[in-house]
C-alpha cells in the first residue's frame, strides 16, 4: 500500500495548525500563561462569578482540564475561587486585579499573534477560514 498524502487528512492539518499556534503563542503572547488559561481569564473578564463547570463549557475544556487550569490561575493570583453564598455546593470564579491586568496585556498580544497566523490569507479567506473552523469545532463538541 502506498503512503497516504496526509495533507488531505484534516487531523494531520489540525495538528500542524496547533503546532504553529503553540509556537506563536509562546513567542508572541506568553511563555507563562497558556492559551487555555487565557481563555478562562477571557471568559471571566466578560462575566465574573461563573462556576467552574460553566467556564469549562464556554471555553471547551473538560472537567479535569478546567479544574487544573483554574487551580493554576488561582495559585498565580489571577483568579479567586470562592464558595457561592447562595449555593454552598458551588464555587464561583472571579478575575483578580492582577488577572485583569494580565488579560488586557495578553489581549493585545493575541491580536498580533492572530495577524501573523492568518497572514497567508486575504480578508475574505480569513473570514471563511474562521467560519469553517468554528463549524467543524462546534460539530466536534457534539461527539463528546
Helices and strands as residue ranges (DSSP letters): G 6-8, H 10-24, I 25-29, H 35-46, E 50-51, H 52-59, H 63-75, E 79-83, E 91-95, H 97-117, H 123-141
